[in-house]
Amino acid sequence: MESTLRAHCIIATVTFILSLSASGSAQSETLPATAKPMSAGDIEALYAGKTKVFSQSSMYFAPDKTMKGVAQERPISGRWSVSGNQICLQIKERKDCWKYWRDGDRIFTIWAVRSYGPKLNPADDYTQDEVNHLQNGDLASEKYTQAGGK
């Protein structure tokens, strides 16, 4: 029971940390009328082979659609998938998704499917800082292993 509760807390923490750029660390905005949905290929290129980095967490998005990393020094792993203009992260039974649009050189994101938390307003809960957290290469697997991930 305790390990199940701990696992749920870790999953909630990771989902929260990975979603910061789409919900709280950036100013909410309205999607411009000229924005177009990004293609699945563009979103895959944005994530594949990159690590999403925050101060207390990092998650590597492998080209084979697996992901692994750490959140608050605990190992986390799961899968990611892309369909249309949406990327989804599956960690155990929790699934969260974000949708992407492009307007010129600006990329807009909204947290579209939430496994927890308040519902967002699709009219003005867009952010532009998602890509700022992505860094080239695998910057998380060594931390994952050091934290006890297998």
C-alpha positions as CSV (number, residue, x, y, z in Angstrom):
1,M,0.0,0.0,0.0
2,E,2.8,2.4,1.0
3,S,4.7,1.7,-2.2
4,T,1.6,2.2,-4.4
5,L,0.9,5.5,-2.7
6,R,4.5,6.5,-3.1
7,A,4.4,5.6,-6.8
8,H,1.2,7.7,-7.3
9,C,2.9,10.7,-5.6
10,I,6.0,10.3,-7.8
11,I,3.8,10.1,-11.0
12,A,1.9,13.2,-10.0
13,T,5.1,15.0,-9.3
14,V,6.6,14.1,-12.6
15,T,3.5,15.0,-14.5
16,F,3.4,18.4,-12.7
17,I,7.1,19.1,-13.3
18,L,6.9,18.1,-17.0
19,S,3.8,20.3,-17.4
20,L,5.2,23.4,-15.7
21,S,6.0,25.0,-19.0
22,A,2.5,24.5,-20.2
23,S,0.7,25.6,-17.0
24,G,2.5,27.8,-14.6
25,S,6.0,28.9,-15.4
26,A,4.9,30.9,-18.4
27,Q,2.3,33.6,-18.9
28,S,-0.9,32.3,-20.4
29,E,-1.7,33.6,-23.8
30,T,-4.4,33.5,-26.5
31,L,-3.7,31.4,-29.6
32,P,-3.3,33.8,-32.6
33,A,-5.9,33.3,-35.4
34,T,-3.0,32.8,-37.8
35,A,-1.5,29.8,-35.9
36,K,-1.6,26.4,-37.6
37,P,-1.5,23.0,-36.0
38,M,1.9,21.5,-36.1
39,S,2.3,18.1,-37.8
40,A,3.1,14.9,-36.0
41,G,6.5,14.8,-37.8
42,D,7.4,18.3,-36.6
43,I,6.5,17.4,-33.0
44,E,8.4,14.2,-33.2
45,A,11.4,16.1,-34.5
46,L,11.0,18.6,-31.6
47,Y,11.2,15.9,-28.9
48,A,13.1,12.8,-30.3
49,G,16.6,12.6,-29.0
50,K,16.1,15.5,-26.6
51,T,15.9,16.0,-22.9
52,K,13.3,18.2,-21.2
53,V,15.2,19.9,-18.3
54,F,13.9,21.7,-15.2
55,S,15.7,22.6,-12.0
56,Q,14.7,19.4,-10.1
57,S,13.9,17.1,-13.0
58,S,14.8,15.9,-16.4
59,M,13.2,13.5,-18.9
60,Y,14.9,12.1,-22.0
61,F,12.6,11.4,-25.0
62,A,14.3,8.5,-27.0
63,P,13.6,8.2,-30.7
64,D,12.1,4.7,-30.0
65,K,9.3,6.6,-28.0
66,T,10.5,5.5,-24.6
67,M,11.3,8.1,-22.0
68,K,13.2,8.0,-18.8
69,G,14.5,10.5,-16.3
70,V,14.3,11.7,-12.7
71,A,12.0,13.9,-10.7
72,Q,13.2,15.0,-7.3
73,E,16.0,12.4,-7.5
74,R,13.5,9.5,-8.2
75,P,13.6,7.4,-11.4
76,I,10.7,7.7,-13.8
77,S,10.1,6.0,-17.1
78,G,7.3,5.7,-19.6
79,R,6.4,6.1,-23.2
80,W,5.5,9.0,-25.4
81,S,3.5,9.2,-28.6
82,V,2.4,11.7,-31.2
83,S,-0.8,11.9,-33.1
84,G,-1.8,14.9,-35.2
85,N,-0.6,18.0,-33.4
86,Q,-0.6,16.3,-30.0
87,I,2.1,14.6,-27.9
88,C,1.1,12.3,-25.0
89,L,3.2,11.1,-22.1
90,Q,2.2,7.8,-20.5
91,I,3.7,7.1,-17.0
92,K,2.1,4.0,-15.5
93,E,-1.7,4.6,-15.7
94,R,-1.4,8.4,-16.0
95,K,-1.6,10.0,-19.4
96,D,-1.1,13.7,-20.2
97,C,-1.1,15.3,-23.6
98,W,-0.2,18.7,-25.1
99,K,-1.2,20.2,-28.4
100,Y,1.1,22.3,-30.6
101,W,0.6,25.2,-33.0
102,R,3.0,27.3,-35.0
103,D,2.6,30.9,-35.9
104,G,5.7,31.9,-37.9
105,D,8.7,31.2,-35.7
106,R,6.6,31.0,-32.5
107,I,5.3,27.7,-31.1
108,F,2.2,27.6,-28.9
109,T,1.3,24.8,-26.5
110,I,-1.7,23.9,-24.4
111,W,-2.1,21.1,-21.9
112,A,-4.9,19.2,-23.7
113,V,-5.4,16.0,-21.7
114,R,-4.8,16.2,-17.9
115,S,-4.5,13.2,-15.6
116,Y,-5.2,15.6,-12.6
117,G,-5.7,19.2,-11.7
118,P,-8.0,22.0,-12.8
119,K,-9.4,22.2,-16.4
120,L,-7.7,24.7,-18.6
121,N,-9.4,27.4,-20.6
122,P,-8.9,26.5,-24.3
123,A,-9.4,30.2,-25.2
124,D,-6.3,31.6,-23.4
125,D,-4.2,29.0,-21.6
126,Y,-1.5,28.7,-24.3
127,T,2.2,29.2,-23.6
128,Q,5.3,29.7,-25.8
129,D,8.2,28.5,-23.6
130,E,7.9,24.8,-24.1
131,V,10.8,24.5,-26.5
132,N,13.0,26.5,-24.0
133,H,13.1,23.4,-21.8
134,L,14.3,21.0,-24.5
135,Q,18.0,20.3,-24.9
136,N,19.7,18.1,-27.5
137,G,20.9,14.7,-26.4
138,D,20.3,12.4,-23.5
139,L,21.0,14.4,-20.3
140,A,18.8,12.2,-18.1
141,S,19.6,8.5,-18.5
142,E,22.7,8.6,-16.2
143,K,20.7,10.3,-13.5
144,Y,18.0,7.7,-14.0
145,T,20.4,4.9,-13.4
146,Q,22.1,6.7,-10.5
147,A,18.6,7.1,-8.9
148,G,18.0,3.3,-9.1
149,G,16.2,3.1,-12.4
150,K,16.6,-0.1,-14.4
